Amino acid sequence: MSATFSVGQMNQLGDALELAGFTPDEVTKLRNFPHLKDFKKVINGHAQIVVVKHVIDLDVAPHVPDNWKVENHKKGGQLDWDPEKIQLYLSAEQQDGKLIKGDKLREELETHPVYNANLLDYLMAHPELIPESWKGKAIFFWGTIYRYSDGGLYVRYLFWNGDSWRWYGRWLDPDFNSSNPAAVAGK
């Protein structure tokens, strides 16, 4: 309990944080933020906040894991990161408890603006950018298809394992369900 601030002042701050869209997790992060004192400089007009712009090059050659090679890589230009630009797409065959084979889903996604593995790798390097709403799903990046040394085709995906974000590869032969959306360009 604070000895300096009244309960009313703390409630005002809580209301302001809620109106600004802060989540409880972000309030906890704010409490532990090592540069919290710098916010005083902003409030008092001695500093400015500069928004970090994340530009992701979707045209460069993707990361190639050991024993893999790139089978197909759709370039995507320069992406100014904005999670609102990312849509999690599910085929009609993935919804309502239905399943779709990976090869069939790959064919269906040919006409969709899928993101490639460069976005996955950028997000792995900057996990703070990954939306909380993606937890509990395996987010697939169908713009890059790999061939493993066993001859099978694979697509990489992003998954929260309970402690951290990880990437994995999935063979295209098995079924894909409603927990396996594709990352595509939103409107």
C-alpha beads as a LAMMPS data file, in Angstrom:
LAMMPS data file: protein, C-alpha beads

187 atoms
186 bonds

1 atom types
1 bond types

-500.0 500.0 xlo xhi
-500.0 500.0 ylo yhi
-500.0 500.0 zlo zhi

Masses

1 110.0

Atoms # bond

1 1 1 0.000 0.000 0.000
2 1 1 1.329 3.415 -0.900
3 1 1 2.093 5.902 1.869
4 1 1 2.206 8.794 -0.620
5 1 1 -0.870 8.273 -2.796
6 1 1 -4.469 8.025 -1.675
7 1 1 -6.721 5.155 -2.660
8 1 1 -8.671 7.641 -4.783
9 1 1 -5.536 8.631 -6.711
10 1 1 -4.630 4.986 -7.287
11 1 1 -8.178 4.347 -8.505
12 1 1 -7.863 7.302 -10.912
13 1 1 -4.663 5.832 -12.284
14 1 1 -6.285 2.416 -12.612
15 1 1 -9.248 3.963 -14.462
16 1 1 -6.894 5.846 -16.816
17 1 1 -4.890 2.695 -17.560
18 1 1 -8.087 0.791 -18.274
19 1 1 -9.352 3.544 -20.601
20 1 1 -6.002 3.466 -22.417
21 1 1 -6.500 -0.246 -23.060
22 1 1 -3.919 -1.638 -20.630
23 1 1 -4.337 -5.285 -19.694
24 1 1 -3.629 -6.565 -16.160
25 1 1 -0.476 -8.225 -17.529
26 1 1 0.707 -4.904 -18.982
27 1 1 0.095 -3.135 -15.664
28 1 1 2.329 -5.736 -14.012
29 1 1 4.962 -5.119 -16.692
30 1 1 4.650 -1.374 -16.075
31 1 1 5.269 -1.892 -12.353
32 1 1 8.500 -3.735 -13.177
33 1 1 9.556 -1.469 -16.063
34 1 1 13.151 -0.310 -15.389
35 1 1 12.645 3.110 -17.036
36 1 1 9.428 4.118 -15.294
37 1 1 11.105 7.308 -14.016
38 1 1 11.509 8.439 -17.633
39 1 1 7.713 8.770 -17.904
40 1 1 7.927 11.696 -15.491
41 1 1 10.064 13.498 -18.079
42 1 1 7.378 12.927 -20.721
43 1 1 4.549 14.128 -18.471
44 1 1 6.555 17.246 -17.543
45 1 1 7.468 18.049 -21.179
46 1 1 11.179 17.179 -20.967
47 1 1 11.083 14.141 -23.237
48 1 1 9.024 12.580 -26.002
49 1 1 7.907 9.062 -26.714
50 1 1 9.052 7.756 -30.078
51 1 1 7.139 4.769 -31.375
52 1 1 9.467 2.023 -32.578
53 1 1 8.641 1.052 -36.123
54 1 1 9.205 -2.596 -36.973
55 1 1 9.699 -3.093 -40.706
56 1 1 9.991 -6.729 -41.729
57 1 1 11.605 -7.670 -45.039
58 1 1 9.487 -10.452 -46.476
59 1 1 11.548 -10.496 -49.689
60 1 1 14.841 -11.838 -48.333
61 1 1 15.708 -15.520 -48.415
62 1 1 14.165 -17.257 -45.379
63 1 1 15.995 -19.055 -42.614
64 1 1 16.669 -22.662 -43.624
65 1 1 16.932 -25.140 -40.730
66 1 1 19.502 -27.951 -40.897
67 1 1 18.541 -30.779 -43.275
68 1 1 15.843 -28.627 -44.900
69 1 1 15.705 -26.743 -48.177
70 1 1 13.262 -24.172 -49.465
71 1 1 10.714 -25.658 -51.847
72 1 1 8.706 -22.465 -52.376
73 1 1 8.994 -18.958 -50.937
74 1 1 6.434 -16.242 -51.722
75 1 1 7.958 -12.822 -51.336
76 1 1 5.842 -10.243 -49.564
77 1 1 7.640 -6.896 -49.717
78 1 1 8.227 -4.697 -46.678
79 1 1 5.743 -5.152 -43.845
80 1 1 5.256 -2.355 -41.312
81 1 1 4.343 -4.457 -38.281
82 1 1 0.822 -3.952 -37.092
83 1 1 -0.944 -6.959 -35.555
84 1 1 -4.205 -5.594 -36.961
85 1 1 -2.817 -6.369 -40.444
86 1 1 -2.579 -10.061 -39.618
87 1 1 -5.650 -12.215 -40.015
88 1 1 -5.789 -15.793 -38.761
89 1 1 -7.432 -17.699 -41.583
90 1 1 -9.280 -20.986 -41.256
91 1 1 -10.584 -22.930 -44.224
92 1 1 -14.250 -23.921 -44.092
93 1 1 -12.830 -27.458 -43.870
94 1 1 -11.092 -26.580 -40.580
95 1 1 -14.155 -25.232 -38.837
96 1 1 -16.913 -26.904 -36.799
97 1 1 -14.742 -29.878 -35.825
98 1 1 -13.766 -30.693 -39.402
99 1 1 -10.248 -31.518 -40.579
100 1 1 -8.376 -30.819 -43.810
101 1 1 -5.242 -32.480 -45.167
102 1 1 -2.237 -30.170 -45.359
103 1 1 -1.748 -30.662 -49.096
104 1 1 -5.372 -29.683 -49.776
105 1 1 -5.078 -26.666 -47.466
106 1 1 -1.875 -25.605 -49.248
107 1 1 -3.749 -25.642 -52.579
108 1 1 -6.607 -23.604 -51.109
109 1 1 -4.181 -21.031 -49.704
110 1 1 -2.587 -20.445 -53.128
111 1 1 -5.177 -17.699 -53.712
112 1 1 -4.702 -16.063 -50.294
113 1 1 -2.083 -13.473 -49.259
114 1 1 -0.208 -15.780 -46.869
115 1 1 2.756 -14.548 -44.862
116 1 1 6.087 -16.310 -45.180
117 1 1 8.570 -17.630 -42.632
118 1 1 10.431 -14.307 -42.507
119 1 1 7.573 -12.947 -40.402
120 1 1 7.766 -15.982 -38.112
121 1 1 11.522 -15.484 -37.632
122 1 1 11.104 -11.762 -36.950
123 1 1 8.474 -12.496 -34.321
124 1 1 10.746 -15.105 -32.749
125 1 1 13.411 -12.381 -32.434
126 1 1 10.790 -9.954 -31.022
127 1 1 8.310 -12.083 -29.045
128 1 1 6.939 -9.007 -27.283
129 1 1 5.177 -8.181 -30.581
130 1 1 3.191 -11.430 -30.718
131 1 1 -0.474 -10.884 -29.818
132 1 1 -1.676 -12.606 -26.637
133 1 1 -4.680 -13.874 -28.607
134 1 1 -2.367 -16.197 -30.559
135 1 1 -1.671 -18.320 -27.495
136 1 1 -3.362 -21.714 -27.708
137 1 1 -3.057 -21.796 -31.492
138 1 1 -0.395 -23.007 -33.891
139 1 1 0.033 -20.087 -36.341
140 1 1 1.214 -21.333 -39.740
141 1 1 3.278 -19.323 -42.243
142 1 1 2.337 -20.940 -45.541
143 1 1 4.289 -18.460 -47.686
144 1 1 7.395 -20.620 -47.216
145 1 1 7.256 -24.354 -47.859
146 1 1 10.277 -26.494 -47.020
147 1 1 11.431 -29.942 -48.043
148 1 1 13.057 -31.983 -45.294
149 1 1 15.856 -34.439 -45.991
150 1 1 13.279 -37.283 -45.751
151 1 1 11.614 -35.853 -48.876
152 1 1 8.471 -34.619 -47.106
153 1 1 7.095 -31.100 -47.443
154 1 1 6.864 -29.020 -44.273
155 1 1 5.497 -25.664 -43.164
156 1 1 6.779 -23.821 -40.106
157 1 1 4.541 -22.501 -37.378
158 1 1 4.650 -20.443 -34.200
159 1 1 3.373 -21.882 -30.921
160 1 1 3.296 -20.832 -27.259
161 1 1 4.557 -23.845 -25.310
162 1 1 3.440 -22.510 -21.911
163 1 1 6.731 -20.747 -21.137
164 1 1 7.821 -19.134 -24.385
165 1 1 7.157 -18.853 -28.093
166 1 1 8.762 -21.559 -30.237
167 1 1 8.726 -22.468 -33.878
168 1 1 8.112 -25.967 -35.142
169 1 1 7.741 -27.619 -38.527
170 1 1 4.790 -29.716 -39.596
171 1 1 4.587 -32.263 -42.353
172 1 1 1.839 -31.426 -44.852
173 1 1 0.277 -34.878 -44.905
174 1 1 -1.571 -34.859 -41.548
175 1 1 -4.871 -33.163 -40.856
176 1 1 -5.120 -29.502 -39.861
177 1 1 -7.879 -28.403 -37.471
178 1 1 -9.347 -25.179 -36.065
179 1 1 -6.293 -24.654 -33.835
180 1 1 -4.066 -24.381 -36.942
181 1 1 -4.842 -21.036 -38.618
182 1 1 -2.759 -19.528 -41.402
183 1 1 -1.286 -16.032 -41.019
184 1 1 -2.638 -13.985 -43.948
185 1 1 -2.777 -10.305 -44.797
186 1 1 -5.869 -8.672 -43.326
187 1 1 -7.896 -5.876 -44.813

Bonds

1 1 1 2
2 1 2 3
3 1 3 4
4 1 4 5
5 1 5 6
6 1 6 7
7 1 7 8
8 1 8 9
9 1 9 10
10 1 10 11
11 1 11 12
12 1 12 13
13 1 13 14
14 1 14 15
15 1 15 16
16 1 16 17
17 1 17 18
18 1 18 19
19 1 19 20
20 1 20 21
21 1 21 22
22 1 22 23
23 1 23 24
24 1 24 25
25 1 25 26
26 1 26 27
27 1 27 28
28 1 28 29
29 1 29 30
30 1 30 31
31 1 31 32
32 1 32 33
33 1 33 34
34 1 34 35
35 1 35 36
36 1 36 37
37 1 37 38
38 1 38 39
39 1 39 40
40 1 40 41
41 1 41 42
42 1 42 43
43 1 43 44
44 1 44 45
45 1 45 46
46 1 46 47
47 1 47 48
48 1 48 49
49 1 49 50
50 1 50 51
51 1 51 52
52 1 52 53
53 1 53 54
54 1 54 55
55 1 55 56
56 1 56 57
57 1 57 58
58 1 58 59
59 1 59 60
60 1 60 61
61 1 61 62
62 1 62 63
63 1 63 64
64 1 64 65
65 1 65 66
66 1 66 67
67 1 67 68
68 1 68 69
69 1 69 70
70 1 70 71
71 1 71 72
72 1 72 73
73 1 73 74
74 1 74 75
75 1 75 76
76 1 76 77
77 1 77 78
78 1 78 79
79 1 79 80
80 1 80 81
81 1 81 82
82 1 82 83
83 1 83 84
84 1 84 85
85 1 85 86
86 1 86 87
87 1 87 88
88 1 88 89
89 1 89 90
90 1 90 91
91 1 91 92
92 1 92 93
93 1 93 94
94 1 94 95
95 1 95 96
96 1 96 97
97 1 97 98
98 1 98 99
99 1 99 100
100 1 100 101
101 1 101 102
102 1 102 103
103 1 103 104
104 1 104 105
105 1 105 106
106 1 106 107
107 1 107 108
108 1 108 109
109 1 109 110
110 1 110 111
111 1 111 112
112 1 112 113
113 1 113 114
114 1 114 115
115 1 115 116
116 1 116 117
117 1 117 118
118 1 118 119
119 1 119 120
120 1 120 121
121 1 121 122
122 1 122 123
123 1 123 124
124 1 124 125
125 1 125 126
126 1 126 127
127 1 127 128
128 1 128 129
129 1 129 130
130 1 130 131
131 1 131 132
132 1 132 133
133 1 133 134
134 1 134 135
135 1 135 136
136 1 136 137
137 1 137 138
138 1 138 139
139 1 139 140
140 1 140 141
141 1 141 142
142 1 142 143
143 1 143 144
144 1 144 145
145 1 145 146
146 1 146 147
147 1 147 148
148 1 148 149
149 1 149 150
150 1 150 151
151 1 151 152
152 1 152 153
153 1 153 154
154 1 154 155
155 1 155 156
156 1 156 157
157 1 157 158
158 1 158 159
159 1 159 160
160 1 160 161
161 1 161 162
162 1 162 163
163 1 163 164
164 1 164 165
165 1 165 166
166 1 166 167
167 1 167 168
168 1 168 169
169 1 169 170
170 1 170 171
171 1 171 172
172 1 172 173
173 1 173 174
174 1 174 175
175 1 175 176
176 1 176 177
177 1 177 178
178 1 178 179
179 1 179 180
180 1 180 181
181 1 181 182
182 1 182 183
183 1 183 184
184 1 184 185
185 1 185 186
186 1 186 187
